[in-house]
Amino acid sequence: MERRDFLRKAAFAAAGTMVVPAFMKPFEALALDELSLYKNLVVVQLSGGNDGLNTVVPFGNDIYYQMRNGIAIKPDDVIKLNDMQGLNPNLTCLKELYDQGWMSIINDVGYPNPDRSHFRSMDIWQTASDANQYLSTGWIGRYLDSNCQTCKFPYTAIEVDDSLSLAMKGLSKKGIALKDPAALFRNTNEPFFREMIQSDKDHLDEENLGYLYKTMIETSSSANYIQNTSKIYKPNYTYPNSGFANQLKTVSKFICSGLKTRVYYVSLSGFDTHVNQLNQQGRLLQQYAEGMNAFVKDLHQNNKLDDTLVITFSEFGRRVAQNASKGTDHGTANNMFLFGGRLKKQGIYNAAPDLANLDNGDLKYQIDFREVYGTILDKWLDVNNSQVLNKRFNTLGFI
């Protein structure tokens, strides 16, 4: 095949596979009985800036009702957790997990000099940078770069999506963006794709074409492994019918089938609630809670919950006072949720937000989000957090 024809057909084949990561390596040599004994991390991203005060409601604080007289959750509707805070009524499905000791809530998580831009603040959270620092690699990507014991496997991190977030991109290694293993398997086993990778070995040593050709070979090999490994697990737990729940169902399938993956990444978007917040946020929180309830109970049923830690974050919270459109505007600190079977401190981890001591109308952060990351890196993923976060952060006591 001529060089020009190869480029044209390779581009077409790559587009057909939707996501063709060059870092996926052949897996056939791995036996299917080598099931994962690793601890799994699942990162859940709530995109848009979820309103933490209407998620974990400070119903015991009168200031909350004074500053949100049109959108505050009524005390009788709050799912009480203690005398000060409770859950939004749309999070009813989380109360069961909370009561089982499988859930922890960290209040007022943020960082110094917060940025209210969706894009910039999300970059800060995904790269674990300072507010005035711009990084091109994500914190999970740098974990992959860290030469940890399991990072030699290219499938150490999987994002259940069509594209890869910055958080998953390292300098030399990246995670895998994969929404449907069966679809990738079908695409890479199309006769056209198979013919290309079997007939173009002459291009392997050419710098640019070799890179693309290797990508195609590795993608085909990877698709076979992921599909053949994950299909051995037959899910028997019923999940809600939502896109978010389907992402979690895919993660559960990967975990329970024994893929040697340590980090999974999923997301739920739509939390930018400037107008008529109650209905929009309530609908999204219900999707989130129902999906998480099914996911956690599914893992527990399959004896995988003790080896799984789930964290939920959003790029920022909202301002304490409501706006004129029955919504909220971009704020700063926010809460984080953690789920797992081996949480050291279940329930509410730290003090509720101090609504009487604000920073120009915004919550002051108590905990730097990189302390949460640092704790996970040190205590769960078994790598020194300074190696990934570029400086040492104190660890917390939730695991």
Summary of the structure (lengths in Angstrom):
residues: 399
radius of gyration: 22.2
end to end distance: 56.0
largest distance: 74.1
contacts: 1382
relative contact order: 0.22
helix: 40%
strand: 15%
